[in-house]
Amino acid sequence: MQTPTFGGKRYFVTFIDDKSHFCVVYLLRNKSEVAAKFAEFVAFAETQTGKRVQTLRSDNGGEYTSGAMAKFCADHGIVQKFTPPYTPQLNGVAERMNRMLVECARCMLEHAGLPKTYWGEAVMTATFLRNRCPTRAISHDKSPHQVWTGKKPLLANLKVFGCHAYVHVPKTKRTKFDARSVRCRFLGYSEHEKAYRFEELESSRVLVSRDAQFMEDVFDSGRRDYHQREVVVIQDEETTDQDSSQSDEDDNEEEEEEEAARDEDFGPGNKRHPRTQSLEEATEVPSAKRYASQSRHQTLDEMSAAAQESQDFEA
């Protein structure tokens, strides 16, 4: 990533179980850390599932073909399989997961109005949510988390990424006249505790707590959720339309009153001066019948004038 996280991380690597599609993501400072993170994932997977990792399928990136990665796989009996160059479709599970995580993280950052420096928190939260969503690749009613652990995930504690919250301050951390809570920004879910991760708005400290009051429709700069903002905009448009229609009716009534006043001034027996004729009367286009009649009379007059001139010439 061109923009590093607050912790200086620029990359992330995903390891996916081919059976359950359970995904584990690690944030990296350098690509050379991939071998160490893979060793960490192998230890985690074998301990949690009781099964051994047999195969590692990846592309031909230098982080996977390095000597450290080859040595670790050889020591643990793991077979490395590489996709041919420019054929990512042969490793479709991992490629599609990476794309989905990036798209989900981008949408969450845009919705919360956060800068790109929060991409690490967004990717980790997207992974947490993706593992708890059912997928047709394994079952229509089971999530990767359920297949991996054998337990249904708890969905009642899910919150909107980036929303504001008031986090409770324990008594041991405050005095009698200190505030009992601090305003924070929700960053995601803790990896090692059953708690949430927050960023304090004033000090930018990262807090881990489970006691918080969430405001899931409030984001940075006091911005409300998009759906509520749309309702307000629609109401304003309706009000504007009503005001404009009312003003049009008032204008029409004023024009009718002025027309009636002019008719009273002239009266039925009075005639208007030609200069006081309305624009419609002055610019009225003559009908085809009148125009033809005028043309016929004009032609007869010209013929009479020509005959008179010929008689005068003969005389």
N, C-alpha and C positions, 0 to 999 in steps of 0.2 A: 504494500500500500504506500502511496506517496505521502499520505498524512499519518504520522505515528500516533499511537495512543498516548495517554498521559504517562503511562509507564514505559514509553519508548519502544513498544512493540510495533513491528511493521508487517508481519506475516502471520498467517494462521494455517495449521495443518489439521486435516480431518482423518480419523481412522474409523471405518465403518464395518460392523459385523455383517457379513453377507447373508446370514440367515435371518436375523431379527431386524436388520437395518438400523440398529442402535448406533448412534454417532457420538464420538468423543472429539472435542476440539481443544487444541492447545495454541496459545498465542506465543509468537516467537519474535526475538530480536533479530536473529540471523537464521538463514536456512540451514546452517551447519548444526543447529540444535535438533534437527529432525530425528537423527539416530537416537539421541538420548530420550526424546519424547516417545519414540516408538518402543523403546525398552520399558519405559514407564507404563505405556498402554498395555503391553503384553503382560506385565505383572498384575495390572489391575484386572484385565479380562480373565486371566487364568484363575485368579483368586475368587472373583465374583461368580463365575460360571462353573468352575471345576473342570473346565475343558482346556486343552492345549491349542495354541495358535499354530496352524499348520502351513498356511500360505499367505504371502504378502503380494498383492497385485497392485502395481503402480506404473507410472509412466517412466520415461528414461531421464528424468531430472537428475541433476548431479547430486542432490541430497539423498536420492535413493540408490544411486550406483556408487556411493562413496565407500571407502575401505572400512570405515567404522560400521556402516549399515551391513555390509557384506559379512564382516566378522561376527557381528551379533547374531545374524540369521544363521550362520553356519554353526555357531556354538549352541544354538537352541533348536537346531533341526528344522528351521523354517525355510520353506522353498520360496524363492523370489521369482515372480513372473512379471515380465515387462510387456507393455503394449508396443506395437510397431510405431515408428515415427508418424506423426500427423494422423493418427487414428484414435482419437479419444473415445469414440463410441464403443471400443472394446473394453473400456473400463467405465461403462455408463453409470453404474451405481454411484461411484465416487464423484464423477463429473457432474451428474445431476444434483447431487447433494450440495456440492460447492456452489453451484449456480443458485439453488433455492435459498441457501443461507445468505448469500450476498443480496439477492433480491429482497428477502424478508428484512434484513438489516437496513437496507436503503430505505424501505418504506417506513420502518419504525423511526429512523432518524428524521425523515421528512415530516412525519406526523407529529413528532414531539418538538420539532423546531430546534434540534440540536446540531452542532457543527460536526464535521467529519472526525474530529478527535475522539468521539464516543463510539467509533465503529467497532472497537473491541468488545465493549459492553453489549452492543446491539447484536453482534454475532454470537456471543455466548448465550444471550437470552433467546435468540432465534433457535439455537441448538436445543436449549432446554424445552422450548415449546414444540419443536419438531419431534422430539423423542416421545412426546405425549399425545401426538395426533395419530389416529388410525391411518393405515396406508393399505391400498389394495395389493401391494407387492407381497404382503405376508398374510393379511386377513382383513375382512371388511369391518370387524368390530374389535380388533386388537391393535394396540399401539406398540412401537418398538420397545418402549419402556416395560410394558407388560410382558412381552415375549422374553426380554433380557433378564428381568428380575422375577417374573412369575407373579407380580402384584399389580393391581390396577392403580394408576396414578391418581393422586388427589388433585382435582381441578378447581376446587372452591377457593384456593388461595392465589389464583392467577390475577395479576393486575396489569394495567396499561403501562407500557414502557415509557419512561420519561416524564410521567405525571408527578405532580407535587404531592408531598405528604408531610404530616407533622409527626415526628418521631419522638417517642417518650424518653425523657431523660431520667435515669434511675436516681433515687434519693441520695445514693452515695456519691453521685457526680454533680450535685447542686446544693446550694444553700437555701435558706428559707425564702428569700426574695428573688431567687433565680427563676427563670421560665421553666415550666415543667416539660416543655417540648421545644424542638427546633424544627424549622422548616427545611425540608430536604427535597432532593430529586430522586425518584426511584430509578435504580440502575439495573435491577435484575434480581436473581436468586442466588443465595449463597451455595457454594459447592459442597461445603463440609458441615453446615448447620442447617437446621430447618428454620431458616430466617431469610430476610430480605437484605439487599444491599442498597445503601443510599449514599448520596453525596450531599453534604451540608452546603446550602447555598452561600452562606457568608464566608466560611473558612475553606470550602472545597475538600473537607475531610471525608473519607469513606467510612460509613458507619454500617454495622451489621446488627440488625434488630428485628424482632418479630412484633413489637408493640408500636404500631403506627396507625394513624388515621389518614387514609388515602383520599385524595381529591382527583379522581380519575378523569375529570373534564377540565383540569387546570394544568397548563404547561408554562413554559418560560414566558416572561414579559406579560404575565396575566392573561395570555391568550386562551380562549375557550376552545372546546372541541369543535371540529369542522362541522358536525351535524347541527350543533346549536347555532353556529354562525350562519349557516344556510337558512335556518328558520327565521332569524332576524332579518336577513336580506330579503327574503320572500315577503315578509310582513311590510317592510319599507316600500317594496315595489307596489304592493297592493294599495298602500296608503297614498303613494304618489299618483297611481292611476285614478283613485277616487277624487283626489284633489284636482287633477287636471280635467276630469269629466265635469266636476262641479263648476270649475272656472269657465269651461266651454258653455255650460248652460246659462251662467250669469251673463256672458257676453252676448249670447243669442237673445236673451230677454232685453238687454239694453238696446240692441239693434232694433228689435220690434217696437220698443217704446219710442225711439227716435223716428222711425218710419211713421208711426201713428201720429206723432206730433207734427210732422211735415204735412201729412194729409189734412189735418185740421187747419193748418195755417192757410193752405191754398183753397180748400173747400171744393165741393163738387162743381160749382159754377165758375170758379177761377181757373185761369190757365197759367201754367208755369212759363217763365221766360225760357227761351231755348238754352240759355247758358246754365240754367238750374236743372236741366235734365240729368237723370242718373246715368251712371256709366253704362248700365245695361241698355238703356234706351238709346244713348248716343252711339253705341258701338253695335247696334243690332244689325245683323246681316240680312239684306233683303231676300225674300224667298225667290225661288226659281220662276214662279208665275209672274211676280211683279217685275223681275228683271227682264223677262221675255217681252212683257207689255211695253216697258220703257224702250226697249230696243226697237220694237215695231214702230212706235210713234216717232222715234228719232229717225228711222229710215224714211217714213212718209214725208217728214218735214224736209229732209235733204232732197228728196225727189221733187217736191213742190218748189223749193228754192232753185234747183237746177233748171226746171221748166220756165220759171219766171226769167232767169238770166238769158235763156235761149230766145224768148220772145223779145226781150229788150235788145238783143243783138241783131235780130232780124229787122226790127224797126229802125 
